Amino acid sequence: MSARWQTTRFTIDLSRPKVMGIVNITPDSFSDGGVYSGSLKNTLAHAEKLLHDGADILDIGGESTRPNADYVSPEIEWQRVQPVLAELAQWNVPISLDTRRAVIMRLALEQGYVDIINDVQALEDEGAMELVAQSSAGVCLMHMQGLPENMQNNPVYQDVVDEVARYLSERVRLCEQAGIALNRITLDVGFGFGKTLAHNIALMQHLPQLSTSYALPLLVGVSRKRMIGEMIEREIPAERVAGSVAAALFAIQHGAKIVRVHDVRETVDAMKVWQHLSAKN
């Protein structure tokens, strides 16, 4: 497995796990909807805090992909993210754009705003794969059964681990065929995206198998998600911090190279303790 993730401006060393801090610029995201979407100043202050707390990458999103999320037009999505991306592009930090739309990818890549495309639909939008191939951006390919508006209605698998693995393997094959080098690709099994709690647990428990079979870095995003709430019986996302940190550590111990989180400081502190205790004398 490559210990480096090649992106537009940065070669990210994955010999130690990295933390991706979440910056949602949406009024309706499941955990922090509306908190940072009110003003550019507030959003940038939040991004700065995430970096101060230890984030290695910032992930910017302008469309909520929570279950049953309302439709957001590409025009509105771009209006939300463009001012933030324009400012963050001047910072010396890898910038990831969380979008599933080729038109948004194109605008951001043409402006030189982003280093990474983080796509919940694994570049399935028409023209997305070719667009990323023509760029030098890194990409995260995620598995999702269905679409945000219907993905949690009744997710069904014969074997969730095998089906997710086969889907991502096929997307990687197509990306490589399109001209995207393997050292630019990371994978996300899509916790909570068209999966029940049982599906999510099975995928988490099989991370070592998935990591070995792909020979590509795995990104895990479970921060504050419903699966955490169901396991610890916490309905309010903001009360799922400790559970989220525990899940992030489990993921890292079982092969994840990047964890995507809301609570950067808590996650980074936990990782430092784990690394100290895991170090061999």
C-alpha positions in Angstrom: 0.0 0.0 0.0 1.2 3.5 -0.8 2.1 5.5 2.2 1.5 8.7 0.4 -1.6 10.4 -1.1 -0.8 12.6 -4.1 -3.0 15.7 -4.4 -2.8 18.9 -6.4 -0.4 20.8 -4.2 0.6 18.3 -1.5 1.9 14.8 -1.2 0.3 13.7 2.1 2.3 11.3 4.2 0.1 8.5 5.4 2.7 6.6 7.4 0.9 8.1 10.3 -2.9 8.5 10.3 -4.3 11.9 9.3 -7.3 13.8 10.5 -9.7 15.5 8.0 -11.6 18.3 9.7 -15.2 18.9 8.5 -16.4 22.4 7.4 -20.0 22.2 6.5 -21.4 25.3 4.8 -25.0 24.1 4.9 -28.1 25.1 6.8 -29.3 21.5 7.2 -26.3 19.1 7.8 -27.2 16.5 10.4 -24.8 17.7 13.1 -23.8 21.3 12.5 -26.3 22.6 10.0 -26.5 26.4 10.0 -23.7 26.8 12.5 -21.0 27.9 10.0 -23.1 28.9 7.0 -24.1 32.3 8.2 -21.0 34.3 7.4 -17.6 33.9 5.7 -15.9 35.2 8.8 -17.4 32.5 11.0 -16.6 29.8 8.6 -13.0 30.8 8.2 -12.7 31.1 12.0 -14.0 27.5 12.3 -11.5 26.3 9.7 -8.7 28.1 11.5 -9.7 26.5 14.8 -9.8 23.0 13.2 -6.2 23.6 12.0 -5.1 24.8 15.4 -6.7 21.7 17.0 -4.6 19.5 14.7 -6.5 18.9 11.5 -4.2 17.8 8.6 -6.9 18.4 5.8 -10.0 20.6 5.6 -13.1 19.1 3.9 -15.5 21.8 2.6 -19.1 20.9 1.7 -22.0 22.9 0.4 -24.7 20.2 0.0 -26.0 18.1 2.9 -26.0 14.4 2.1 -27.7 13.3 5.3 -30.6 10.9 4.9 -33.7 12.6 3.3 -31.7 15.8 2.7 -33.5 18.5 0.7 -32.4 19.1 -2.9 -29.8 21.8 -3.4 -29.2 23.3 -6.8 -25.7 23.4 -8.2 -26.0 27.2 -8.3 -26.7 27.4 -4.6 -24.0 24.8 -3.8 -21.4 26.9 -5.6 -22.6 30.1 -4.0 -22.0 28.5 -0.6 -18.5 27.0 -1.2 -16.9 29.5 -3.7 -16.1 32.3 -1.2 -14.7 29.9 1.4 -12.6 27.9 -1.2 -11.2 31.2 -2.6 -9.9 32.1 0.9 -8.8 28.7 2.0 -6.9 28.1 -1.3 -4.4 30.7 0.0 -3.7 28.7 3.1 -0.9 26.2 3.3 -3.1 23.2 3.9 -4.7 20.5 1.7 -8.3 21.5 0.8 -10.8 18.8 0.0 -14.1 19.6 -1.7 -17.0 17.4 -0.7 -19.2 17.3 -3.8 -20.9 14.8 -6.1 -21.4 17.1 -9.0 -19.1 17.4 -12.0 -20.1 21.0 -12.6 -19.0 22.0 -9.1 -15.8 20.0 -9.4 -15.0 21.7 -12.7 -15.4 25.2 -11.3 -13.3 24.5 -8.3 -10.5 22.7 -10.2 -10.4 25.4 -12.9 -10.0 28.1 -10.2 -7.2 26.1 -8.6 -9.1 26.1 -5.3 -8.9 22.4 -4.3 -6.4 19.6 -3.8 -8.9 16.8 -3.3 -12.3 15.8 -4.6 -14.3 13.9 -1.9 -17.2 12.3 -3.8 -19.9 10.3 -2.1 -20.9 8.9 -5.5 -17.4 7.8 -6.5 -17.3 10.0 -9.7 -20.5 8.6 -11.1 -21.8 12.0 -12.2 -21.5 12.4 -16.0 -18.1 13.7 -16.9 -16.7 13.6 -13.3 -14.2 10.9 -13.8 -12.8 12.4 -17.0 -12.6 15.8 -15.3 -10.6 14.5 -12.3 -8.4 12.5 -14.6 -7.5 15.7 -16.5 -6.5 17.4 -13.2 -3.8 16.5 -10.7 -6.2 16.4 -7.8 -6.4 13.5 -5.3 -9.8 11.8 -5.0 -11.8 9.9 -2.4 -14.2 7.3 -3.9 -17.1 6.4 -1.6 -19.8 3.7 -1.7 -23.4 4.7 -1.4 -26.5 2.5 -2.0 -29.1 4.7 -3.5 -29.2 8.5 -3.1 -29.3 10.7 0.0 -33.1 11.2 -0.4 -33.8 7.5 -0.3 -30.7 5.6 0.8 -31.9 4.8 4.3 -35.4 3.7 3.3 -34.6 0.0 3.3 -30.9 -0.8 2.5 -30.5 -4.5 1.6 -27.4 -6.5 0.9 -26.7 -10.2 0.4 -23.1 -9.6 1.8 -22.4 -6.0 2.5 -18.6 -6.4 2.8 -18.3 -8.2 -0.5 -20.7 -5.9 -2.3 -19.0 -2.7 -1.1 -15.6 -4.2 -1.9 -16.6 -5.2 -5.4 -18.2 -1.8 -6.1 -15.1 0.2 -5.0 -12.8 -2.2 -6.9 -14.7 -1.5 -10.1 -14.6 2.2 -9.5 -10.9 2.1 -9.0 -10.5 0.0 -12.2 -12.4 2.6 -14.2 -10.5 5.5 -12.6 -7.2 3.9 -13.5 -8.4 3.2 -17.0 -9.4 6.9 -17.3 -5.9 8.0 -16.3 -6.2 8.6 -12.6 -3.0 7.2 -11.0 -3.5 4.9 -8.0 -1.4 7.1 -5.7 -4.1 9.8 -6.1 -7.0 7.5 -4.9 -8.3 6.8 -1.4 -11.5 4.8 -0.6 -14.4 5.2 1.7 -16.9 2.4 2.4 -19.6 4.9 3.1 -20.7 4.4 6.7 -24.3 5.4 7.1 -24.9 5.8 3.3 -27.5 3.2 2.6 -26.5 0.9 5.5 -28.2 -0.3 8.7 -26.3 -0.4 12.0 -25.6 -4.1 11.3 -24.1 -3.2 7.9 -22.0 -0.5 9.4 -20.6 -2.8 12.1 -19.8 -5.5 9.6 -17.9 -3.0 7.5 -16.0 -1.6 10.5 -15.1 -5.1 11.7 -13.8 -6.0 8.2 -11.6 -2.9 7.7 -8.4 -4.9 7.8 -9.7 -7.2 5.0 -10.8 -4.3 3.0 -7.6 -2.4 3.5 -5.5 -5.4 2.4 -7.7 -6.3 -0.6 -7.6 -2.8 -2.1 -3.9 -1.9 -1.3 -5.2 1.7 -1.3 -5.6 4.0 1.7 -9.0 3.9 3.5 -10.7 7.1 4.7 -13.3 6.5 7.5 -16.1 9.0 8.3 -18.3 8.0 11.2 -18.2 11.2 13.2 -21.4 11.9 15.2 -23.4 9.7 12.8 -26.6 7.8 13.6 -24.7 4.5 13.9 -22.7 6.0 16.8 -25.9 7.3 18.4 -27.6 3.9 18.1 -24.7 2.2 19.8 -24.5 4.6 22.7 -28.2 5.6 22.8 -27.6 9.3 22.1 -30.2 11.0 19.9 -28.5 14.4 19.7 -25.4 14.4 17.4 -23.4 16.8 19.5 -23.6 14.2 22.4 -21.9 11.6 20.3 -18.3 13.0 20.6 -16.9 10.3 22.9 -18.4 7.5 20.8 -17.1 9.1 17.6 -13.6 9.3 19.0 -13.7 5.6 20.1 -14.9 4.6 16.6 -12.1 6.7 14.9 -9.5 5.0 17.1 -10.9 1.6 16.3 -10.8 2.4 12.6 -7.2 3.6 12.8 -6.2 0.4 14.7 -7.8 -1.6 11.9 -6.3 0.0 8.9 -7.8 3.5 8.3 -5.3 6.1 7.1 -7.6 9.1 7.3 -10.4 9.9 9.7 -13.0 12.5 8.8 -14.2 14.2 12.0 -16.1 17.1 13.5 -14.3 17.1 16.8 -10.6 17.4 15.8 -9.1 18.3 19.1 -10.6 15.3 20.9 -9.7 13.0 18.1 -6.1 14.2 17.8 -5.6 14.0 21.6 -6.9 10.4 21.6 -4.7 9.5 18.7 -1.6 10.9 20.5 -2.3 8.8 23.6 -2.9 5.7 21.5 0.3 6.3 19.5 2.3 6.7 22.7 0.9 3.6 24.2 1.4 1.6 21.0 5.0 2.7 20.5 7.5 -0.2 20.8 10.5 0.6 23.0 
